[in-house]
Amino acid sequence: MSKPSLLRQTFLSRQCRRHISASSARRASTSPQRMGPAAAPAQTGYLRSFADIPGPIALPMLRHSAYVLPRIGSFHHTVGLGLLDGLRKKYGDLVRLAKASRTRPVLYIFDPEMMREVYESGVTEPPKWERSPLLQHRKEASTHCPFQGDESKAIWAAIRALLHDGFLLKNYDKAFEKISEDFIQRLETLRRCGNALNEELEAEVYRWAVETIGVLVFGIRLGCLDGPIDAATVDSKSDKTSMDDDTPELCSLFKRRLEDLSPAEGLVRCSMEIADSNYLVRSESTLKTDSQVFNSALVTFDRHSCLTEHFLLEALSQLNTKQLRPEQVLIDKLRPLDRRILTLASDILLAGVDPLAQTAISMFHQLSLHLAQQQRAHDEVEWATESKASGADSPELSYVMACVKEALRVHPATGGVVRRSRQELEVGGYEVPAGVDIVLAHGVTSKSDKQFGRAKAFIPDRWCQDGWEPLRASRAHPDASMPFGTNCPASGVVGHMLASLSSRVLYKYRFEWHGPSPNMVTTGVNKLQKPYFFVLQKAH
């Protein structure tokens, strides 16, 4: 046997290697720029190099950015999920971006079985961004009480288990319903002539998202839905609507001075500012400590932390003075941590508000385009309401929940989940070294025809037990549609939040969309590009 083969066998015999085997055929390539289909790696007892994984090569000077340049770039017409899907179509289920314009190489995975095996490998972790403004703020904040690594993992695992417990989540049903009712009352005031919603819709959805997550974390109402509404005036009703005016305007929270906002409104404004300014996106501007963006982010994060601490102290004081309410179950279980909950609560608000708000808006948009499905959901809600009024047990809103799941599948909040390899592992017959950012592109697999029949269509029936068998979601891989990944605590509770909101809205109103199709943009999360052309009609 030749010397290279012996060296290869010796190399593979190391016990530290983690093995991940793919169950289906994979694409392979002998060069990074190979574009045509290739056979799976031959089972010859050795792994192919990470450099052999196909993908776009880094060009001189422009690096990978050359591929998205107008007119000349291969992917100039795609952004966000479209760009990821373009990479998959051109290079296959494994795509490598060499270390060039980034500080470390990136591996994109578009096969749900390989995604599952990466999750289960135990050698990956969420990436740490040492130079981010959020981490810098927490290093300097005197009130910050960091968790140790193992302790933090244990706490997040416990919270994830709690938020996947259906019995525990029932404690929040009434609180979520009351918040949704308050949101609907404000929504009614926002309607202008022709029943079109005004520019405040996004701000109101963010108010709902912060209030809902606040109840979940703190067990108290924050008051986000108590502030004044920027309602349509008599004059504006006759000459300006969201249907015929696409001039962007600042919402009322940004028109007012910070000093005039309540703590709850200030928290909503902070959340919107963090989302609109992409402070949580690790880009060149947000990682440069001398940039204006970095310093503006520090100020915003400091204000967000102070407001979060304000509500945490209020929540802890209510635990000590009042009888425990059902929605206080989570904060009660976290009470032994005392003020150390601050970082935890801040992380939940920072990571959860923007995806929840934008998912709600995209869900409204999908319902407005599919009136038959919207009507069926309304009928189910009306039937459940009448049954409850007659004294019968409240039935489960299975079709409403199916609409929520389908909205999350068609327009996922993120393109995928990023994991960083701590040590060497194997994926699909290739060796992946330590220090690689692995992007598990759930946003692409959720709309893959290999996984879902008529994948681009909005078909809630696929999630129903009586749905047509060829289209059933159960035929897809369990990890094909994972909007928040497998480790995110939100994956167990977001459906309940959105179902509560949609059921309350659909009971009284019907959404319509009177305007051109919106573009999907990616700024931290996937969102519909404004302006919105929603029209809110009475359901009865």
Secondary structure, 3 states (H helix, E strand, C coil): CCHHHHHHHHHHCCCCCECCCCCCCCCCCCCCCCCCCCCCCCCCCCCECHHHCCCCCCECCCEHHHHHCCCCCCCCCCCCHHHHHHHHHHHCCEEEECCCCCCCCEEEECCHHHHHHHHHHCCEECCCCCCCHHHHHHHHCCCCCCCCHHHHHHHHHHHHHHCCCHHHHHHHHHHHHHHHHHHHHHHHHHECHHHEECCCHHHHHHHHHHHHHHHHHHCCCCCCCCCCCCCCCHHHHHHCCCCCCCCCCCCHHHHCCHHHCCHHHHHHHHHHHHHHCCCCCCCCCCCCCCCHHHHHHHHHHHHHHHHHHHHHHHHHHHHHHCCCCHHHHHHHHCHHHHHHHHHHHHHHHHHHHHHHHHHHHHHHHHHHHCHHHHHHHHHHHHHHHHHHHCCCCCCCCHHHHHHHHHHHHHCCCCCCEEEEECCCEEECCEEECCCCEEEECHHHHCCCCCCCCCCCCCCHHHHCCCCCHHHCHHHCCCCCCCCCCCCCHHHHCHHHHHHHHHHHHHHHEEEEECCCCCCEEECCCEEECCCCCEEEEECC
